[in-house]
Amino acid sequence: GGGTAAGRGAAKRAGSGGKKTPPTSRASASPAALAFVPSGEVTNQIEAALAPRLDEMVSLRFTMDDPSALIRSAATRSIYRRELGARNLPEDSLTGATALFLAVGWELANGRKLSPAQNAAIYRQTGAALRSTPLARKTDADRQQESEMRLIVSALWLQEARARASSSGLTREMSDSVWEDVRTITGNDMRAYTVTA
């Protein structure tokens, strides 16, 4: 069972379908969330810095027009917020952001969707792993920076997957690229990892 690979990856990077808890209350209620108080200034700085550097962050060559524009226009924010909510992951949380990055990476690398219980398992494992990293002792601004980088990449991957959905060849190419990027960033082979709930 690969229940700890996502957690190990989250540590190295420093990468139940029951009643839904509002993301913000879960983040503030759980120390495992590694929550932070978000700053609009930090968000703007991160987006301005990342938009022109996408090719340094991931190996994927985007087919959608001007993916940097999604960052500059703040469209990535609505994508990742919607995805965090759909997976019952907390906003303003390093653990939530890292769990989303790992879950999206796993799904795209494997071409399969995770269940709500599997998303919850990734969140729990990621929280346990991140608590033992230096990130657990960082400032709100540091946690926000790390979180938003992961969230932006996740949002761009999701949008690109939609753009490629009609072509099996382009989807396979993206799957291989995401698999390689997640392996490079986290040290985990998502195709060899089974998410256990």
Disulfide bonds with the S-S distance in Angstrom:
none
